[in-house]
Structures are given as C-alpha cells and as structure tokens.
C-alpha cells in the first residue's frame, strides 16, 4: 500500500496520494496547482499511473490542480454531485464508492463548510476536507455554508470508530493527523451541546475572508475542458443529432463511464461499455474499438457524464487515424436535457 501526505506551505493545504501498489493506479486528493510538478515527479518515482484527481469541495484559499492533472493521460477529475464547478469528469454522491485498482474509498456527503463538501473513508483513514480539522472545523459563513448542516456532518464523522485517523485538507498549526477519539474529546468546537449552540459559536467567529478567495473561487469554478474546440473541428454531435442516428448502422455509441455511474444515472440503449481507463488498449491495434472501426467502417461516438472524458477520447481516436470519430457534446447530461431516453 502506498500513502503519501504532501504539504503546500503557501496555503497550508494537505494533498494525499494513494495507491495499492508500485506500478499500479493512483488517486490524488486536493491537489494544489503550484505543486503539480512535484506530484508528477513523485508519481514517476513511485512508478504509478495517476487515474483520478479529487477535490473534497470548491476551495477558496488556493487554485486547484485538477485542471492541470486532467491533462495527464487517463486522469479523471472528480467532485461531488452538488458542486457548481463547470465540468468535471465524474461526480460522486453519498454512499458511492470511488474506486481505482486495488482500493475503494467510501464517499460521504458532509456539507456545512460549503454545500459541496465531501469526506472520503479508506482503510481506517478519513479525508475530511475542511469539514473536520485538527482541533477545529471549517468556517460556514460563505459559499452556501450552513452551521447546522456542518454540525450534522460532524456528528456523522464522530460516529466512525475511535481509532479512525483524521486527515484534513488544511492545518495551520503544524499538526499532520489526528483521530476521531481525539477530536471528540479535545476539539474545542465540538464541546457544544447541539446544533443551535454550534451555530451561535460559528456566528461569533468574525473571520476575515481568505486572502486568495477572490482569485481562487472563480478560477476553481472553471475547470472544464473546452469542448467548443472539439466542436469547431467537427468532432462532436449535439444530442439531437445523435438521437437521429440512434439505432442506425452509421454509428457505434461508446459509453466511457464506470459501472457505478451507469447504474446510478442510466445508459443510452445499445451503447458499448468501454471504461475510460481501458480506452488506450481498446483503440490500439487489435483492440475492440480499433477492430470495430476497421471492420465495419461505422463512426465511433463516445460519451461520458458531461463530455470531458469523451472529448479526450475523440482526440485519442483521431491520433490513431480514426478520422470519423466524434463525441456527444455535453455528455449524457446534455442527452437527458434534450429528452433522450436512458435505460
């Protein structure tokens, strides 16, 4: 098992790198843009394949590294389904499992600091973002924060086993890790009796806004791949165009999402399922999609949740000489909005 806790001194941010083994798939939580080169160097040194980059919430004190890491081969960006960020590759909800090779994180919706705050439970560790800090808790006075929702989220976290290690997104005092038992006993913000008392406590803090807030929040809201560039090249179909071709022999729909996404949000009838992580092999010589395109001449039309993974898949297919390959602009979200059926 590989686990690394990395620190950005400028924003006091902790970033976490997880993998089950050397040479295997890796996941990174709460990356900072200015530290991306260091993350990639470490990933190379540990012989890992970065496949998912996750933010616990919309950060206001640093610019996320999600956009930069997305441009690495096969890296999927992940946030909670409540997030207002324009486009991420995958959105998760409470009770989901966030999986890579050899490990799975339990997804916990823990709003209050922001309305899109999530925690992730893995192997006796909980990554709490800004919901639960070491001897503190996240502020609740902006970004749709809600002190009573935060109290409920904290109570949920405090029901985890006492020995669960707490790894927050920030620490300003030099502490690196705590436990649920320690925080229950020693965290001063958890010593109040109920949600009303907690809300009163938080209302009295009168904290200054984070220094980077006016820069970081707008930047972090715009993480999506610019699908318009793919559209301008003629490599995209709008939902209505794809609907008109559905059931004909002119195209093959290819669903790039993971099994859990398909189960939760449905799929377009008749689509092949090739998860994004398997795309490279499938497009290569002898691969399923390569052989299908060669033998039938049918147009490959990729789709995913919002169009980000499929836009990158189009570029990969074009690089393999599949000149007719395209994708569903806006993903299955656009398909549903246009009235397209799912099964």
N, C-alpha and C positions, 0 to 999 in steps of 0.2 A: 504494500500500500504506500502511496506517495501523497504526502500532505505538506504544503508549504504555506506559511503565513508571511506575507510581504507587506512592507510599510512605506507609505508616502509621507514624508515629514511635512511637506508644504500644506497638506490638507488633513494630516493626522488620520489618513484612511488606511484601513487594513484590506488587503486583497488576498484571496485564498485560491490556491491551485491544488486540484485533486485529481488523482488517477489511481487505478487499481494496480498498475504495474509499469515497469520500464518498457518502452516500446508500444504502449497502449494509448487509448484515448484519454484525453484530459478535459477538465472543465475548470473555468476560472470564474470567481465571484467578485463583483465590484471592482473591476479594473479601472485604473486612472490613466488618462490619455498620455500624460508626460512619462509614464513608466512602461509604456507598451514595449519599447525596445528591450528593456530589461526582462519583461515577461517572456518575450520570444527567445531571448538568449537562454534563459533558464529552461524553457521548453525544449530547445535544441540540445542543451547539455544533458537533460534527462531522457532524451530520445522519446519524446512524447508527441502525440498528434492532438493539437487543440481542436475540439469539435463543438464546444459550446461555451459562450461567454454570457454571464448572467449579471443583471443588476437587481439588487433587492428592492429598489424603489427609484424614483426620479430624484437624483442627487442635486443639492443646491450649493454645495461647497467645493465641487471640483467638476471638471468636464470628464465624462465617462470615456473609457477606452473601447466601448462596444463597437463604435463605428469603425475604428482602425483595425480591431481584431476581426471584424466581419470580413474584411478583405483578404484574410488568410484562407487558404483552401479548406473547404468543407466546414468552416466555423459558422455555427448558427447562433444568432443573438436571441436572448430570452429575457422576457419580463412578465410581470403579472398581467392578467387579462383586464384589470382596471386601469392600466397605465394609459396616459394620454400621449405618450411618445408616438410620433407619426407612423413609423413602421419598424417592427422588429420581426425577426424570422418566426418566432414561436411565442405564443402567450400561454401561460400556465394558470391554473386555478387551484383553489383549496382542495387538498386531497389527491391531487395529481402526483405522479412520480416523475422526477426529472432524471433521465437515465443516460448513462454512457456505458461503454464496455466495462463490465465488472463491478459497477456500483450504481446505486439508485438513491436519490435524495427525496425525502417526503416533503411535499410542498405545503406550507402553512400560510394562509392569509392572515396577516397580523396588522390590520390598519390602525391608524391613530396618529402616528408621526406624519404620515401622508395617507391619502386614500388608496395608494397603490403599493403599500409596504407589505413585503413578504419575508418570511423566515424559511430556512431550509434545514431539515433534520437529517443527519447522516452519521452512522457508526458512533453513537454516543456523543456527537457534537451537534450543536445547533448554531447556525449562522443567522444572527438576529437582525442584521442591517442596523438601522437606527432605532428599532423598536425597544430593545433592551440593551443598554450599555453596561459597562462595568461600573457599578456604584452610581448609575444614572439611568436616564431614559431619554428618548428622543423628544424634542420640543414638539408642540402641537398647534402652534399659532399661525401657520401658513400652509399653502399647498393642500388645502382641504383637510388639514389636521383636525382631530377631534379627540379631546382628552378622555371622554367616556369610552369611545371606541378603543383608545390606547389602553385604558385600564382593563377592558375585557380581553384584549390581546395579551397583555402582560399576565393576567390570571391564567390564560391558556398555557403560556410558556412555563409558568411556575408549576404547572401540573406534570411537567416532564420529570423523569427520575432525578433525584437529588444530585447524582454524580455526573449528570449531563454537562459537558463542557460548553461554555458560552463563548462564542467568538463573534464580537460585534463588528460593524463596519468602521467604527471610529474609536479612538481613545486619545484623550488629551492629557493624560497624566503619566503615561508610560506603561500602563498595565496591558498585558497581552491576552490573558484568558482568565475566565472565572468559572464558577459552576452555578447551577440552578440553586443549590442549597445556600451557597454564599450570598447570592443576590437576594434570595428570600429573607435572609437574616440581616444582612448588612447594608443593602441598598437603601439609602435614606428616602427615596421617592416611593418605595414600596411599603413603608411603615404606616401609611394612612389606612383608614378602615374601609373606605368604599369609594365608588366612582365619583360621588359628589365631592368628597374631600380631596381626591386626586385632581379633579378639575379645578378646584379652588387653589390648590398648590401650584398647578401649572399656570394658572391665570396670573399668579403673583410673581412670576419669574422676571418679567420685563427684560427679555433678552434682546440684544442688538441683532440685526439681520446678519447672516453670514457674509463675509467680505466678497465672496465670489458669486453671490446669489443672482445679481442682475445679468451676469455673463453666463453662468453655468446652466441655469434653468432653461433659457431659450435655446442654448446650444444642445443641451441634452434632450430637448423635445424633438429635435430634428436629426434623427439617427438613420432614417431610411435610405436605402439605395434609390437613386434617381431613376425610376422606371421609365421616365419620359425619354431618356436617351435610348433605351431599348426599343421603345415605341417608335421613335424617329427613324430607326434603322429598318423598320418594317418587320421586327421580330416579335410582335405582340398581337394578340387578338383581344378585342373587347368582349365582354361577357355575351352580348347579343350575337356577335359573330360566331363565337364558339358554340352557342346554343343551336344556331342554324346548321352547323356541321355535325352536331351530336348524332350518333347512330349511322353516319355515312362511313364510307371506306376511305375518305380523304384524310382523316387524321387519326392519331392514337393519343388519347389523353394519358398523361403520366403524373400520378399523384406522388409528390416528393415528401409528404408529411410522415410523421411517425405514427405507429399503430394507435397510441393513446389519443392523438389528435383526431384521427379518423373516427375512432369510437365516440369521441366526445362531440364532434362537430359534423359528422357525416361525410360522405364522399359522393363524387359525381359517378353515376351509374356507368359501368363499362370501363372505367379507368384502370390502367395498370398501376400497381403499387411498387414503386422503387424508392425507398427512403433516401433522402439526400446524401446520407453518409455512404451509400452504396453506388452513387451515381458515376463516379470515376471509373469503376470497374465495368459498369453496365454500358458505358459509352465507348469503352476501349474495344479493340479488335477481339472478336469472339464473345463480347458481352451481349446481354439480352437486347438492349436498345440499339446497339450497333447493328446486330444481325437483323432486327426487325426493320430498321430503316433501309438497310441494304436490300433485303429480300422482297419487301412489299412496296417500297417507294412512298409509303404513307408519311405524312407530316407528323413529327413529334410535337405535341403541345403539352408543355409542362405546366403544372400548377402546384401551389402550396397554400399557406394560410392567407398571406397578404401580397404575395408577388415577389418577395425578396429572394428567397431561395430559387424560385423558378427563373428569375431574371439572370441570376448567376449560372443556372443550369443551361440557359439558352447560349450564353457566351461560351460555356464549355463545349456544348454540342457544335456550335459554329466553328470552334477551334479544331474540332475533329472532322471538319468538312461537311457537316450536315446543314447545308445552306437553307433548307426549308424549315428548320426547327424554329419554334417560337414559344411563347408562353401566354398564359391567361393573365392579362393586365389586372392587377389588384387582387389576384388570387381568388380563393373560394369565397372570401368575404364579398368581393365585387359580384361574383356569380349569384350569391344569395340575394344581394341587394337588388339585382336585376330580375329576380323572381325565378332563378334557376332551381331546379329540384335537386335534392340530395337524398341518398339512401343511407 
